[in-house]
Amino acid sequence: MALMDLLVTRVLDEIRPMLTPEGGGVDLLSCQDGVVRVSYLKGHNDECVECVMPAEDFRLYLTDLLTERVTGVVAVEVVEAAA
């Protein structure tokens, strides 16, 4: 596993707890030429339907987080996973 992959995985591991209570999740698909591709499962449950983060908001959040914390990340692509 390349260093960037490892560092991105660590950041994703930190944010997973905020996604899983609502049934969501995120998985690293690839890191290539500074572009991180992730699979995003938008969570939801009966108590917190309005808490679901749209994929574009999640991409912006993740882009800010990863470009700040992982040297070399220039962009993030989010692929919505089927539930």
C-alpha positions as CSV (number, residue, x, y, z in Angstrom):
1,M,0.0,0.0,0.0
2,A,1.4,3.4,-1.0
3,L,2.0,6.1,1.7
4,M,-0.9,8.3,0.4
5,D,-3.3,5.3,0.4
6,L,-2.3,4.6,4.1
7,L,-2.7,8.3,5.2
8,V,-6.1,8.6,3.4
9,T,-7.3,5.4,4.9
10,R,-6.4,6.7,8.4
11,V,-8.4,9.8,7.8
12,L,-11.4,7.8,6.5
13,D,-11.1,5.6,9.6
14,E,-11.5,8.7,11.7
15,I,-14.7,9.9,10.0
16,R,-16.4,6.5,9.7
17,P,-17.9,6.7,13.2
18,M,-19.9,9.7,12.3
19,L,-21.3,7.9,9.2
20,T,-22.1,4.5,10.7
21,P,-24.8,5.4,13.2
22,E,-27.0,6.4,10.2
23,G,-26.1,3.3,8.2
24,G,-23.6,5.1,6.0
25,G,-20.0,4.4,5.1
26,V,-17.0,5.3,3.0
27,D,-14.4,3.1,1.3
28,L,-11.2,4.1,-0.5
29,L,-11.3,3.0,-4.2
30,S,-8.0,4.5,-5.3
31,C,-5.4,7.3,-5.0
32,Q,-3.8,8.2,-8.3
33,D,-2.0,11.4,-9.3
34,G,-3.3,13.2,-6.2
35,V,-6.9,12.3,-6.9
36,V,-8.7,10.2,-4.2
37,R,-11.7,8.2,-5.3
38,V,-14.0,6.9,-2.6
39,S,-17.3,5.0,-2.5
40,Y,-19.9,6.7,-0.3
41,L,-22.9,4.9,1.1
42,K,-25.3,7.6,2.2
43,G,-26.8,6.5,5.5
44,H,-30.3,7.0,6.9
45,N,-32.5,5.8,9.6
46,D,-35.9,6.6,10.9
47,E,-34.7,8.9,13.6
48,C,-32.3,11.0,11.5
49,V,-33.5,11.2,7.9
50,E,-32.6,14.9,7.6
51,C,-29.0,14.2,8.9
52,V,-28.1,12.4,5.7
53,M,-25.2,14.2,4.0
54,P,-25.6,14.6,0.2
55,A,-22.7,13.3,-1.8
56,E,-21.6,16.7,-3.0
57,D,-21.5,18.1,0.6
58,F,-19.6,15.0,1.6
59,R,-17.1,15.5,-1.3
60,L,-16.5,19.1,-0.3
61,Y,-16.0,18.1,3.4
62,L,-13.7,15.3,2.5
63,T,-11.7,17.4,0.0
64,D,-11.1,20.0,2.6
65,L,-10.1,17.4,5.2
66,L,-7.8,15.4,2.9
67,T,-6.0,18.3,1.2
68,E,-5.3,19.7,4.7
69,R,-4.1,16.5,6.2
70,V,-2.5,14.5,3.4
71,T,0.3,16.0,1.3
72,G,-0.3,15.5,-2.4
73,V,-4.1,15.2,-2.4
74,V,-5.5,17.7,-4.9
75,A,-9.0,16.4,-5.5
76,V,-11.6,13.9,-4.3
77,E,-14.1,12.0,-6.4
78,V,-17.1,10.5,-4.7
79,V,-19.0,7.5,-6.2
80,E,-22.3,6.9,-4.5
81,A,-22.7,3.3,-3.5
82,A,-25.9,1.4,-3.9
83,A,-27.7,0.8,-0.6
